[in-house]
Amino acid sequence: MLREIMTRIFQPVLQPVFHPVNVFLSTDFMDATAKFVTIGFFVGTMVWVGIILREGYVNRGRPSKSIWTDLRIWTVLAMLPHVFVYLYF
């Protein structure tokens, strides 16, 4: 019952956006390629936040200069489990 209501409400709005993506992914887009792209996005984001962005920008308003309050380190540590899950599966 709820599924039909949600489908009637959201399908006309979301279908034009997601239908081309679904068609593209259902063709010859291999799982290995998807895994490679996903891990690349995670690693790229970790490199971007951890190395490329300035420390003053990432840690703006940080009350303490302790290493435990550095958001660059916490970003990398928080994303590592995702990378390991994608590598495993």
Short mmCIF file of the C-alpha atoms (twelve columns), coordinates in Angstrom:
data_MODEL
# 
_entry.id   MODEL 
# 
loop_
_atom_site.group_PDB 
_atom_site.id 
_atom_site.type_symbol 
_atom_site.label_atom_id 
_atom_site.label_alt_id 
_atom_site.label_comp_id 
_atom_site.label_asym_id 
_atom_site.label_seq_id 
_atom_site.Cartn_x 
_atom_site.Cartn_y 
_atom_site.Cartn_z 
_atom_site.pdbx_PDB_model_num 
ATOM 1  C CA . MET A 1  0.000  0.000  0.000   1 
ATOM 2  C CA . LEU A 2  2.681  2.496  1.041   1 
ATOM 3  C CA . ARG A 3  4.909  1.431  -1.830  1 
ATOM 4  C CA . GLU A 4  2.194  2.173  -4.397  1 
ATOM 5  C CA . ILE A 5  1.554  5.587  -2.876  1 
ATOM 6  C CA . MET A 6  5.258  6.451  -2.890  1 
ATOM 7  C CA . THR A 7  5.603  5.192  -6.455  1 
ATOM 8  C CA . ARG A 8  2.711  7.379  -7.640  1 
ATOM 9  C CA . ILE A 9  4.178  10.420 -5.897  1 
ATOM 10 C CA . PHE A 10 7.882  10.100 -6.666  1 
ATOM 11 C CA . GLN A 11 8.137  8.140  -9.910  1 
ATOM 12 C CA . PRO A 12 7.127  11.007 -12.212 1 
ATOM 13 C CA . VAL A 13 9.698  13.244 -10.560 1 
ATOM 14 C CA . LEU A 14 12.602 10.809 -10.250 1 
ATOM 15 C CA . GLN A 15 12.244 8.689  -13.383 1 
ATOM 16 C CA . PRO A 16 13.564 11.320 -15.833 1 
ATOM 17 C CA . VAL A 17 16.681 11.635 -13.707 1 
ATOM 18 C CA . PHE A 18 17.399 7.996  -12.900 1 
ATOM 19 C CA . HIS A 19 16.155 6.193  -16.013 1 
ATOM 20 C CA . PRO A 20 19.194 7.138  -18.171 1 
ATOM 21 C CA . VAL A 21 21.518 6.095  -15.348 1 
ATOM 22 C CA . ASN A 22 19.730 2.754  -14.978 1 
ATOM 23 C CA . VAL A 23 19.913 2.128  -18.731 1 
ATOM 24 C CA . PHE A 24 23.643 2.916  -18.749 1 
ATOM 25 C CA . LEU A 25 24.372 0.686  -15.769 1 
ATOM 26 C CA . SER A 26 22.310 -2.217 -17.074 1 
ATOM 27 C CA . THR A 27 24.234 -2.509 -20.343 1 
ATOM 28 C CA . ASP A 28 27.913 -3.451 -20.288 1 
ATOM 29 C CA . PHE A 29 28.986 -1.751 -17.102 1 
ATOM 30 C CA . MET A 30 30.921 -4.492 -15.358 1 
ATOM 31 C CA . ASP A 31 31.085 -5.028 -11.601 1 
ATOM 32 C CA . ALA A 32 34.869 -4.760 -11.619 1 
ATOM 33 C CA . THR A 33 34.660 -1.390 -13.318 1 
ATOM 34 C CA . ALA A 34 32.074 -0.179 -10.819 1 
ATOM 35 C CA . LYS A 35 34.274 -1.355 -7.945  1 
ATOM 36 C CA . PHE A 36 37.299 0.414  -9.431  1 
ATOM 37 C CA . VAL A 37 35.391 3.674  -9.938  1 
ATOM 38 C CA . THR A 38 33.885 3.586  -6.439  1 
ATOM 39 C CA . ILE A 39 37.199 2.912  -4.722  1 
ATOM 40 C CA . GLY A 40 38.733 5.638  -6.875  1 
ATOM 41 C CA . PHE A 41 36.155 8.137  -5.646  1 
ATOM 42 C CA . PHE A 42 36.793 7.204  -2.014  1 
ATOM 43 C CA . VAL A 43 40.587 7.344  -2.357  1 
ATOM 44 C CA . GLY A 44 40.384 10.554 -4.377  1 
ATOM 45 C CA . THR A 45 38.258 12.185 -1.705  1 
ATOM 46 C CA . MET A 46 40.657 11.067 1.013   1 
ATOM 47 C CA . VAL A 47 43.615 12.486 -0.922  1 
ATOM 48 C CA . TRP A 48 41.722 15.711 -1.629  1 
ATOM 49 C CA . VAL A 49 40.771 16.290 2.017   1 
ATOM 50 C CA . GLY A 50 43.933 14.859 3.561   1 
ATOM 51 C CA . ILE A 51 46.566 16.398 1.303   1 
ATOM 52 C CA . ILE A 52 45.247 18.963 -1.177  1 
ATOM 53 C CA . LEU A 53 42.943 21.137 0.953   1 
ATOM 54 C CA . ARG A 54 44.666 23.594 3.261   1 
ATOM 55 C CA . GLU A 55 44.682 22.680 6.942   1 
ATOM 56 C CA . GLY A 56 43.278 26.070 7.857   1 
ATOM 57 C CA . TYR A 57 40.290 25.507 5.590   1 
ATOM 58 C CA . VAL A 58 39.473 22.011 6.805   1 
ATOM 59 C CA . ASN A 59 40.021 22.772 10.484  1 
ATOM 60 C CA . ARG A 60 38.478 26.241 10.589  1 
ATOM 61 C CA . GLY A 61 37.233 27.069 14.077  1 
ATOM 62 C CA . ARG A 62 39.044 24.191 15.730  1 
ATOM 63 C CA . PRO A 63 39.430 25.075 19.425  1 
ATOM 64 C CA . SER A 64 42.414 22.827 20.094  1 
ATOM 65 C CA . LYS A 65 45.442 22.183 17.895  1 
ATOM 66 C CA . SER A 66 45.704 18.580 19.066  1 
ATOM 67 C CA . ILE A 67 46.155 15.908 16.416  1 
ATOM 68 C CA . TRP A 68 42.942 14.259 17.649  1 
ATOM 69 C CA . THR A 69 40.896 17.258 16.522  1 
ATOM 70 C CA . ASP A 70 42.307 17.343 12.989  1 
ATOM 71 C CA . LEU A 71 39.365 16.663 10.668  1 
ATOM 72 C CA . ARG A 72 41.644 15.564 7.824   1 
ATOM 73 C CA . ILE A 73 42.762 12.548 9.808   1 
ATOM 74 C CA . TRP A 74 39.209 11.712 10.906  1 
ATOM 75 C CA . THR A 75 37.964 11.967 7.318   1 
ATOM 76 C CA . VAL A 76 40.512 9.442  6.125   1 
ATOM 77 C CA . LEU A 77 39.881 7.129  9.086   1 
ATOM 78 C CA . ALA A 78 36.108 7.302  8.581   1 
ATOM 79 C CA . MET A 79 36.366 6.459  4.880   1 
ATOM 80 C CA . LEU A 80 38.831 3.571  5.193   1 
ATOM 81 C CA . PRO A 81 36.194 1.011  6.290   1 
ATOM 82 C CA . HIS A 82 34.185 1.819  3.166   1 
ATOM 83 C CA . VAL A 83 37.219 1.192  0.971   1 
ATOM 84 C CA . PHE A 84 37.886 -2.132 2.731   1 
ATOM 85 C CA . VAL A 85 34.267 -3.205 2.265   1 
ATOM 86 C CA . TYR A 86 34.380 -2.427 -1.457  1 
ATOM 87 C CA . LEU A 87 37.716 -4.227 -1.792  1 
ATOM 88 C CA . TYR A 88 36.349 -7.287 0.017   1 
ATOM 89 C CA . PHE A 89 33.065 -7.567 -1.854  1 
# 
